[in-house]
Amino acid sequence: MIFGTDSLLNGKIIFVDALIIALPLSIITVIIVSLLTKPMENIHLNKCFKD
């Protein structure tokens, strides 16, 4: 144990499954990154994914 305790949090929050917190945060992260990333050029896409 790094901090000398089983959990850094206390109270009822320790019973919340990690997916309840992590999944919405990861979805928000994916949306933000996809909005900030510029689209690829059609020439590059045609080279990678030939018809």
Backbone torsions as a table, in degrees:
resi	resn	phi	psi	omega
1	MET	NA	128.3	-177.2
2	ILE	-74.2	-45.2	-174.5
3	PHE	-98.6	0.1	177.8
4	GLY	83.3	6.9	177.5
5	THR	-132.7	161.5	179.2
6	ASP	-72.6	-30.9	-177.1
7	SER	-143.6	143.4	177.2
8	LEU	-80.4	-19.1	-179.7
9	LEU	-103.3	159.8	174.9
10	ASN	-137.8	166.9	-178.6
11	GLY	92.2	-159.2	-175.9
12	LYS	-75.0	-15.9	-178.4
13	ILE	-65.0	-22.5	-178.6
14	ILE	-71.1	-15.0	179.8
15	PHE	-91.7	-3.7	179.0
16	VAL	-79.4	130.9	179.7
17	ASP	-65.0	143.9	-177.7
18	ALA	-62.9	-29.9	179.7
19	LEU	-65.8	-29.5	179.0
20	ILE	-63.5	-31.7	180.0
21	ILE	-92.4	-43.7	-172.0
22	ALA	-74.3	-37.2	-176.0
23	LEU	-64.5	-50.2	177.1
24	PRO	-61.6	-36.8	178.4
25	LEU	-65.9	-38.8	179.0
26	SER	-70.5	-35.4	177.1
27	ILE	-65.1	-43.2	177.8
28	ILE	-62.6	-40.5	178.5
29	THR	-63.4	-43.1	178.8
30	VAL	-62.1	-42.5	-179.5
31	ILE	-64.9	-44.8	-179.2
32	ILE	-64.2	-44.7	180.0
33	VAL	-65.0	-40.3	-179.8
34	SER	-67.2	-31.9	177.4
35	LEU	-74.4	-29.7	-178.6
36	LEU	-87.6	-14.7	-178.9
37	THR	-85.1	130.6	180.0
38	LYS	-75.9	145.9	-178.8
39	PRO	-68.6	151.3	178.8
40	MET	-76.8	154.3	178.7
41	GLU	-72.5	150.0	-179.3
42	ASN	-63.6	-31.9	178.8
43	ILE	-62.1	-44.1	179.3
44	HIS	-65.9	-42.5	179.9
45	LEU	-64.8	-40.3	178.1
46	ASN	-65.5	-34.5	178.1
47	LYS	-67.6	-39.4	-178.6
48	CYS	-77.6	-39.7	-175.3
49	PHE	-120.0	76.9	-179.9
50	LYS	-64.9	143.1	-178.2
51	ASP	-59.4	NA	NA
